[in-house]
Amino acid sequence: MAKLLCELLGHKLPTGYCGSRPYLRVGNNIIIDGIGRRHASLYALCDRCEEEYHVASIHLPDTDQEKELK
């Protein structure tokens, strides 16, 4: 039943500890584009069906070593 609800309504964003914001997992698929910007995907575990799903994509900040090269 939970999977059917998620298919119809979308996944339910998890709640964090004591009602705070949820933790998200950074995926293993960090990609560097043509201009050197790093991209990563964020994943969450659905509170309803307990399936991991893609929440957002982000640009990662430059590391100190990358800043020195610029």
Backbone torsions as a table, in degrees:
resi	resn	phi	psi	omega
1	MET	NA	-39.9	-178.8
2	ALA	-62.8	-42.6	-179.9
3	LYS	-63.8	-37.6	178.4
4	LEU	-64.1	-43.4	177.9
5	LEU	-61.7	-40.6	179.2
6	CYS	-67.2	-35.6	176.7
7	GLU	-66.1	-37.6	-178.5
8	LEU	-81.1	-43.1	-171.6
9	LEU	-107.8	-11.7	-174.5
10	GLY	93.6	162.7	-178.3
11	HIS	-69.5	153.8	178.8
12	LYS	-95.9	121.1	179.3
13	LEU	-61.0	132.7	-177.8
14	PRO	-68.5	157.0	174.4
15	THR	-97.1	146.6	179.4
16	GLY	-82.7	-177.0	179.8
17	TYR	-63.5	128.6	179.5
18	CYS	55.9	36.0	176.4
19	GLY	80.5	5.9	179.5
20	SER	-78.9	-176.0	-179.8
21	ARG	-66.4	147.8	-177.9
22	PRO	-75.7	156.9	171.9
23	TYR	-85.9	141.6	176.2
24	LEU	-117.8	154.8	179.7
25	ARG	-105.6	133.6	174.8
26	VAL	-81.3	126.9	-179.4
27	GLY	-68.2	165.4	179.8
28	ASN	-81.3	-0.4	-173.1
29	ASN	-99.6	58.8	177.8
30	ILE	-77.2	125.3	-174.4
31	ILE	-117.4	140.9	174.7
32	ILE	-107.8	123.8	-177.0
33	ASP	-84.9	-173.1	-174.6
34	GLY	-66.6	-19.6	179.4
35	ILE	-106.4	12.0	174.9
36	GLY	87.1	6.9	178.7
37	ARG	-82.8	134.8	-179.5
38	ARG	-93.2	134.7	-179.3
39	HIS	-117.6	143.2	176.9
40	ALA	-141.4	157.9	176.4
41	SER	-107.0	145.0	177.3
42	LEU	-109.7	135.6	-178.2
43	TYR	-123.2	149.5	176.5
44	ALA	-130.7	162.0	176.6
45	LEU	-102.1	119.7	-177.5
46	CYS	-62.7	130.8	177.6
47	ASP	-68.0	-24.0	-175.1
48	ARG	-86.8	-54.3	-174.6
49	CYS	-107.3	-4.0	178.5
50	GLU	62.1	26.0	175.9
51	GLU	-97.5	140.2	177.6
52	GLU	-78.9	136.4	-178.6
53	TYR	-141.2	157.5	-179.0
54	HIS	-74.9	126.0	-179.6
55	VAL	-101.8	-46.3	-174.9
56	ALA	-160.6	165.4	172.0
57	SER	-116.9	144.0	-177.5
58	ILE	-134.8	160.8	169.1
59	HIS	-96.5	128.7	179.0
60	LEU	-85.1	143.9	178.0
61	PRO	-68.7	155.8	177.4
62	ASP	-66.7	144.9	173.7
63	THR	-79.8	167.1	178.9
64	ASP	-59.6	-38.3	179.2
65	GLN	-64.3	-40.3	179.5
66	GLU	-67.6	-35.7	178.5
67	LYS	-65.6	-35.5	179.1
68	GLU	-67.6	-31.9	-178.6
69	LEU	-74.2	-22.0	-176.5
70	LYS	-80.2	NA	NA
